[in-house]
Every structure is written in structure tokens, then in C-alpha cells.
Amino acid sequence: MSAPSSTAPHRAGFACFVGRPNAGKSTLTNALVGTKVAITSNRPQTTRHTVRGIVHRPEAQLVLVDTPGLHKPRTLLGERLNDVVRTTWAEVDVVGFCLPADQKIGPGDRFIAAELAKLKKRTPKIAVVTKTDLVDSKALAEQLIAVDKLGRDVGVDWAEIVPVSAVNGEQVQLLCDLLVPLVPESPPLYPDGDLTDEPEQVMVAELIREAALEGVRDELPHSIAVVVEEMLPREDRPQDKPLLDIHAYLYIERPSQKGIVIGPKGSRLKEVGSRSRKHIEALLGTPVYLDLHVKVAKDWQRDPKQLRRLGF
Ligand SMILES: Nc1nc2c(ncn2[C@@H]2O[C@H](COP(=O)(O)OP(=O)(O)OP(=O)(O)O)[C@@H](O)[C@H]2O)c(=O)[nH]1
């Protein structure tokens, strides 16, 4: 890519990464922004909220919108998540379709590609082949060819096909260079230095949810929601020793799940608390007292009233 000249107009706009669960969208967002703003996990479908990471460059600003994975909906929550995804696609300037290098293109990818084909023609679509560190060059070449073919099969004209590894940073800058010219000429949309406009409480809730998902049974992740009820600075603290009190509820669907989340003698919940507290402190830059409670919200995934309460 050519270096920015002083006469080049400033560009700013929105990009979003789509792809099936676990495709590496959140990790890529983090790699581009350079800090942990999106929530990653080795479990599918952990990204519930649209999280924006913002890439600041002298000549451009890229606002990255991270969406949940698009999938065949089985519950009301699933349908709502898909609506969120489609609404996001329609609003962004460029879409990056993430396909892991180490996995054969499957029905899930074809489903998304077919949806992308329905998106307005003038929204550029970049195919991003992720996790290139997991495969050798021969397998990578084959995947690039398969992605090209996928585009032709469904009728999407990829603006680019870019292999990247978010883990070792390979080609991440190149991807950024390729995204910038695809957003419109515009002054910066966000103040310099902002990394995300996600409300702090939502990010804190996501960090707690991420910690709660670690090491629990496969079926449980979809049944956990976290709501931060209150974040208040502790009174009577000396100025140089502030403490932020955070009260949060971990919602599960059934009483039988309580034991899994809490663990023997509360050991798991304690661990979830201390692990997420570290991340929260790093995010907010202040010591935190975290008060975590587990509550049963029966069948919350199927109940519109509960879903609204839990922020969906
Ligand atoms: N080796 C390797 N692993 C990666 C890379 N990018 C992501 N991963 C791993 O792949 C898994 C899924 O990554 P995420 O970024 O959470 O995927 P996602 O697409 O955001 O997933 P959802 O939120 O479920 O939609 C995690 O375990 C990551 O550590 C990469 O470049 N190389």
C-alpha cells in the first residue's frame, strides 16, 4: 500500500467482521485495535453485544463492529442475535468475512456467504482467511482457492482475499491498509484515543461472563447471562487508594446449573470472581471489589420479558 501523503483526505467509517462461531472475529478485532476490547473464548457464540474497537491512524479511523455469529436460530435469543447481525451488516461501510484457514468451508460458511450475497452490491466484502498460523502454505493456498470459489458460487465479488493470523500478528496491518480505502472520506468519528464506545458496564459484564464460561460444560455457555447492577466508587477512601464496588448477577436458566457455576464450597464462583476482577481492573485502571451473585432466571432465552431485562 502507498504511504499516506499529506494531501490524502482523511477517511473514517465502519467495518464489521462476520463469520461462523469461533472463526476468530473477536481476536482479530483485538489484534487490529491492539487491546482487549472484544471478548474472546474458545467456546462458540460468546459475543452477545456489538462491541466496537476503534483503530486510530493519522489518515484514517476504522470503527470495528463485532457481531455475534450468524446461525440457524433455534430460540428467540437466536433469532434476535441474527437480526442484530443483519442490521449491523446493512449499516457498515465494509464487511470482512472471516473463514478459519484450518477448517474446511462448510454449510455454516455457505449460509453466511449466501446472506452476504443479498447485501447491497456497493458494500465491499473482504474475505479474511484467519488463523493462518495453524496451517502450512499448501493448505493455506488451497483454502484461498476454496474461498475464491465460494465467492463465485454464491455470487459475491470479494474486494480482497486476505490471509491473516491475529495470534502472531501476521498481515494484520496489511488488512488494516486494505480496509482504510474502503471507508468514506470523513473527519474522525470518535475522539482520538477512544478504543470503544461500549458502555463500561456492558464490558464489565462481558468480562465476568467470559470468566464464567471457562471450563464449564459445553451446554452451559448459552445459559449464562451477566448483568452489572451497580458500579460505585467506595466512599470514605483516600484519594490515592480508590476502590470501585461492582455488584453483578450471573443468571442461569435452571436451579440444576447452580452447582456447576458455583462449584464445591463456592470454589468455582470465587475463581470466576478473581479472574474477571483482574481483567476489569486492567480495563478500568482502578482497584475493584467484585460482588457476584448467582440467580436463576427460568428459561430466560425463550422469554421476551427476561431477554429485555438481561439487555437483549
Ligand atoms: N492459532 C490461532 N488461534 C486463533 C486465531 N484467532 C483466533 N483464534 C482462536 O480461535 C478461538 C475463537 O476466536 P474468537 O476470536 O473468540 O472467535 P469469534 O469468531 O469471535 O467467535 P464468536 O464470538 O463465537 O463468534 C479462540 O480460541 C482464539 O484464541 C489465530 O489467528 N490463530
The ligand as an SDF file (V2000), in Angstrom:
LIG
                    3D

 32 34  0  0  0  0  0  0  0  0999 V2000
   -3.9930  -20.1690   16.4000 N   0  0  0  0  0  0  0  0  0  0  0  0
   -4.8430  -19.1530   16.2710 C   0  0  0  0  0  0  0  0  0  0  0  0
   -5.9780  -19.1520   17.0030 N   0  0  0  0  0  0  0  0  0  0  0  0
   -6.8330  -18.1220   16.8650 C   0  0  0  0  0  0  0  0  0  0  0  0
   -6.5610  -17.0400   15.9820 C   0  0  0  0  0  0  0  0  0  0  0  0
   -7.6000  -16.1690   16.0630 N   0  0  0  0  0  0  0  0  0  0  0  0
   -8.4590  -16.6890   16.9560 C   0  0  0  0  0  0  0  0  0  0  0  0
   -8.0060  -17.8710   17.4500 N   0  0  0  0  0  0  0  0  0  0  0  0
   -8.6660  -18.7390   18.4490 C   0  0  0  0  0  0  0  0  0  0  0  0
   -9.9140  -19.1790   17.9640 O   0  0  0  0  0  0  0  0  0  0  0  0
  -10.8930  -19.1930   19.0070 C   0  0  0  0  0  0  0  0  0  0  0  0
  -12.0880  -18.3500   18.6180 C   0  0  0  0  0  0  0  0  0  0  0  0
  -11.6820  -16.9930   18.4650 O   0  0  0  0  0  0  0  0  0  0  0  0
  -12.6980  -15.7750   18.6670 P   0  0  0  0  0  0  0  0  0  0  0  0
  -11.9690  -14.5430   18.2800 O   0  0  0  0  0  0  0  0  0  0  0  0
  -13.3470  -15.8280   20.0010 O   0  0  0  0  0  0  0  0  0  0  0  0
  -13.7930  -16.1530   17.5700 O   0  0  0  0  0  0  0  0  0  0  0  0
  -15.1470  -15.3950   17.2160 P   0  0  0  0  0  0  0  0  0  0  0  0
  -15.3250  -15.5570   15.7610 O   0  0  0  0  0  0  0  0  0  0  0  0
  -15.1560  -14.0110   17.7450 O   0  0  0  0  0  0  0  0  0  0  0  0
  -16.1700  -16.2950   17.9870 O   0  0  0  0  0  0  0  0  0  0  0  0
  -17.6970  -15.9820   18.4290 P   0  0  0  0  0  0  0  0  0  0  0  0
  -17.6440  -14.8870   19.4330 O   0  0  0  0  0  0  0  0  0  0  0  0
  -18.1000  -17.2860   18.9850 O   0  0  0  0  0  0  0  0  0  0  0  0
  -18.4650  -15.6310   17.1980 O   0  0  0  0  0  0  0  0  0  0  0  0
  -10.1790  -18.7110   20.2560 C   0  0  0  0  0  0  0  0  0  0  0  0
   -9.7760  -19.8230   20.9900 O   0  0  0  0  0  0  0  0  0  0  0  0
   -8.9870  -17.9610   19.7130 C   0  0  0  0  0  0  0  0  0  0  0  0
   -7.8880  -17.9690   20.5850 O   0  0  0  0  0  0  0  0  0  0  0  0
   -5.3310  -17.0640   15.2240 C   0  0  0  0  0  0  0  0  0  0  0  0
   -5.0010  -16.1620   14.4380 O   0  0  0  0  0  0  0  0  0  0  0  0
   -4.5280  -18.1480   15.4160 N   0  0  0  0  0  0  0  0  0  0  0  0
  1  2  1  0
  2  3  2  0
  2 32  1  0
  3  4  1  0
  4  5  2  0
  4  8  1  0
  5  6  1  0
  5 30  1  0
  6  7  2  0
  7  8  1  0
  8  9  1  0
  9 10  1  0
  9 28  1  0
 10 11  1  0
 11 12  1  0
 11 26  1  0
 12 13  1  0
 13 14  1  0
 14 15  2  0
 14 16  1  0
 14 17  1  0
 17 18  1  0
 18 19  2  0
 18 20  1  0
 18 21  1  0
 21 22  1  0
 22 23  2  0
 22 24  1  0
 22 25  1  0
 26 27  1  0
 26 28  1  0
 28 29  1  0
 30 31  2  0
 30 32  1  0
M  END
$$$$
